[in-house]
Amino acid sequence: MMEKFRLDGRVAVVTGSTRGLGRAFAVALAEAGADIVIVGRDAEAAASVVTEVEALGSRAVVALGDVTVRADVEAILQDAIDAFGGVDILVNNAGTCIHKPALEVTDEEWREVMSVNVDGVWLCSQVIGGHLVAKGAGAIVNIGSMSAEIVNRPQWQPAYNASKAAVHHLTKSLAAEWAPFGVRVNALAPGYMRTDMSPVDDPANRRFWIEDAPQQRVGEPHELGPAIVFLASDASSFMTGSVLTVDGGYTIY
């Protein structure tokens, strides 16, 4: 049974994998045996992820680019093909967030969040997903959020919440369309995690972020590793169009 979780011989493209959750996803997939295409815009940070992946016995290549630019995404796919011969797994992780009340969000800020969180997922899914459809096999894992189902507090983040709700429904739409072609599409919805984007140690947030959660804590990036491997591997072979929430029970209430 445990062999179902192995990813030996498979190639995973992980967007936004130079830091935070994306880095943890790349490392987890490498530990399961996958070769990794590290996607981001920081060459120095990407190089350090390469070192971490290779220390686990997997191969890694860096594909620098902007997921909101189609030409860059096409180049990322080509880099993966040149390095490893193709792609088997896509993790759409790149994302951004702006904490502002709705009436203070500018057009530029709204567009930035939607461009990265929705357009980026769409472009990568269309370009790299097209490669998987042509192969007749593959797995896509979109990184959504519990924020697609709730309204966070005390901070207001309407653009982020709307963008993640879009990611969840796009996941279902692509899953329905691509299931006949052997491509599974699922989403992972984390709760509050300890990353650079999330000020989990700010005392102002403790009352709502931690005390409101059944487990009374935030998550650590490595705790999402098993979930990403599950969704990317044959262990979830009869699962598509699903959203797996890992939030310490936050959305129970």
C-alpha positions in Angstrom: 0.0 0.0 0.0 2.8 2.5 0.8 4.1 2.1 -2.7 1.1 4.0 -3.9 2.6 7.2 -2.3 5.9 6.9 -4.2 6.6 9.2 -7.0 9.8 7.7 -8.4 10.3 8.5 -12.1 7.8 11.3 -12.1 8.4 15.0 -12.7 6.7 17.7 -10.7 6.5 21.4 -11.5 5.9 23.5 -8.4 5.2 27.2 -8.8 6.3 29.6 -6.2 8.6 27.0 -4.8 11.5 29.2 -3.7 10.1 29.9 -0.3 7.2 29.1 2.1 4.7 26.5 1.4 6.0 26.0 -2.2 9.4 25.1 -0.9 7.9 22.6 1.6 5.9 21.1 -1.3 8.9 20.7 -3.5 10.9 19.0 -0.7 8.0 16.6 0.2 7.5 15.6 -3.4 11.3 15.0 -3.8 11.3 12.9 -0.6 8.7 10.8 -2.3 11.0 10.3 -5.3 9.9 12.9 -7.8 12.2 15.1 -9.8 11.4 18.8 -9.3 11.1 21.8 -11.5 11.5 24.8 -9.2 9.5 27.8 -10.4 10.0 31.3 -9.1 11.6 34.7 -9.7 14.5 34.6 -7.2 17.5 32.7 -8.6 19.4 32.7 -5.4 16.5 31.2 -3.4 15.8 28.7 -6.1 19.4 27.5 -6.0 19.1 26.7 -2.3 16.0 24.7 -3.0 17.9 22.7 -5.6 20.5 21.9 -3.0 17.8 20.7 -0.6 16.1 18.5 -3.2 19.3 17.0 -4.5 20.3 16.1 -0.9 17.2 13.8 -0.9 18.4 12.0 -4.0 16.1 13.6 -6.5 17.0 15.8 -9.5 16.0 19.4 -9.7 16.1 22.2 -12.3 15.2 25.9 -11.9 12.8 27.5 -14.3 12.6 31.2 -13.6 9.5 33.0 -14.7 6.3 34.8 -14.0 3.2 32.6 -13.9 1.0 35.5 -15.0 2.8 35.7 -18.4 1.8 33.0 -20.9 5.2 33.1 -22.7 7.0 32.5 -19.3 4.7 29.5 -18.5 5.4 28.0 -21.9 9.1 28.5 -21.3 8.8 26.7 -17.9 7.1 23.8 -19.6 9.9 23.7 -22.2 12.6 23.8 -19.5 10.9 20.8 -17.8 10.8 18.9 -21.1 14.4 19.7 -21.9 15.6 18.6 -18.5 13.4 15.6 -17.8 11.5 14.7 -20.9 8.1 15.9 -19.7 5.9 16.6 -16.7 3.6 14.4 -14.6 2.6 16.6 -11.8 1.7 20.3 -11.5 1.4 22.1 -8.2 -0.1 25.5 -8.7 1.1 27.2 -5.5 2.3 30.7 -6.4 0.1 33.3 -4.7 -0.2 36.7 -3.0 -2.4 38.4 -0.5 -3.3 42.0 0.5 -4.8 42.7 3.9 -7.1 45.7 3.4 -10.7 46.6 3.9 -12.7 46.4 0.7 -13.2 50.2 0.4 -9.4 50.7 0.6 -8.4 48.1 -2.0 -7.1 49.9 -5.2 -7.8 48.6 -8.7 -4.1 47.8 -9.0 -4.1 45.7 -5.8 -7.2 43.8 -6.8 -5.8 43.1 -10.2 -2.5 41.9 -8.6 -4.1 39.4 -6.4 -6.4 38.1 -9.1 -3.6 38.0 -11.7 -1.3 35.8 -9.5 -3.9 33.7 -7.7 -6.4 33.1 -10.5 -4.8 34.0 -13.8 -1.6 32.3 -12.8 -3.4 29.1 -11.9 -5.4 29.3 -15.2 -2.3 29.8 -17.4 -0.3 27.1 -15.8 -3.2 24.7 -15.9 -3.9 25.5 -19.5 -0.3 25.2 -20.7 1.0 22.4 -18.5 -2.3 20.8 -18.2 -2.5 20.6 -22.0 0.8 18.7 -21.9 -0.8 16.2 -19.4 -3.9 15.8 -21.4 -1.9 15.1 -24.5 0.0 12.4 -22.5 -3.2 10.9 -21.2 -2.1 11.0 -17.5 -1.1 13.4 -14.8 -2.1 15.1 -11.5 -2.7 18.8 -10.8 -2.9 20.1 -7.3 -4.1 23.7 -6.9 -3.3 25.4 -3.7 -6.5 27.0 -2.5 -7.3 28.1 1.0 -9.8 27.7 3.8 -10.4 31.4 3.0 -12.4 30.2 0.0 -15.0 29.0 2.5 -14.8 31.6 5.3 -14.2 35.3 5.9 -11.0 35.8 7.9 -10.7 38.1 10.8 -9.5 40.4 12.3 -7.8 41.3 9.0 -10.0 41.9 5.9 -8.8 40.3 2.6 -11.7 40.3 0.1 -9.5 40.0 -3.0 -7.7 36.9 -1.6 -10.8 35.2 -0.4 -12.5 35.7 -3.8 -9.5 34.5 -5.6 -9.3 31.3 -3.6 -13.0 30.6 -4.1 -12.3 30.9 -7.8 -9.4 28.4 -7.5 -11.6 25.9 -5.8 -14.3 26.1 -8.5 -11.8 26.1 -11.3 -10.4 22.9 -9.8 -13.8 21.2 -10.1 -14.3 22.5 -13.6 -11.0 21.2 -14.9 -11.4 17.9 -13.0 -14.7 17.3 -14.8 -13.3 18.2 -18.2 -10.1 16.3 -18.0 -11.0 13.1 -16.1 -11.7 11.3 -19.4 -8.1 12.1 -20.4 -6.5 10.5 -17.3 -5.7 13.8 -15.6 -6.8 14.3 -12.0 -7.3 17.8 -10.6 -7.7 18.4 -6.9 -7.0 21.3 -4.5 -5.4 21.6 -1.1 -6.9 24.2 1.2 -4.5 25.1 4.1 -5.5 27.0 7.2 -3.2 29.5 9.0 0.4 28.3 8.4 3.7 29.7 9.6 5.1 31.5 6.4 6.5 34.9 5.5 3.1 35.8 4.1 1.2 35.1 7.3 2.0 37.1 10.5 1.0 34.2 12.8 3.0 35.5 15.7 1.4 38.9 15.8 -0.5 39.2 19.2 -3.3 41.0 17.5 -4.1 37.9 15.5 -3.9 35.4 18.3 -7.5 35.7 19.5 -8.9 34.9 16.1 -6.2 32.8 14.4 -5.2 30.6 17.2 -7.8 30.7 20.0 -10.7 30.1 17.5 -9.0 26.9 16.2 -9.8 23.6 17.8 -6.1 22.6 17.8 -5.2 26.0 19.3 -2.2 26.5 17.1 -1.1 27.4 13.5 0.3 24.8 11.1 3.9 24.3 10.1 4.6 24.1 6.3 6.1 20.5 6.6 2.7 19.3 8.0 1.2 19.8 4.5 3.9 17.6 2.9 2.0 14.3 3.3 -1.2 15.9 1.9 0.6 17.2 -1.2 2.2 13.8 -1.8 -1.2 12.0 -1.3 -2.9 14.3 -3.9 0.0 14.0 -6.4 0.4 10.2 -6.1 -1.6 7.1 -7.0 -2.7 7.0 -3.4 -5.5 9.3 -4.5 -6.2 7.6 -7.8 -10.0 7.6 -7.3 -10.1 11.3 -6.3 -10.6 14.2 -8.5 -12.5 17.5 -8.2 -12.0 17.5 -4.4 -10.8 20.1 -2.0 -8.7 18.7 0.9 -8.8 21.1 3.8 -6.0 21.0 6.3 -6.6 23.7 8.9 -6.4 22.4 12.4 -10.2 22.3 12.4 -10.6 26.0 11.9 -13.5 25.7 9.5 -15.4 23.4 11.8 -17.1 26.4 13.5 
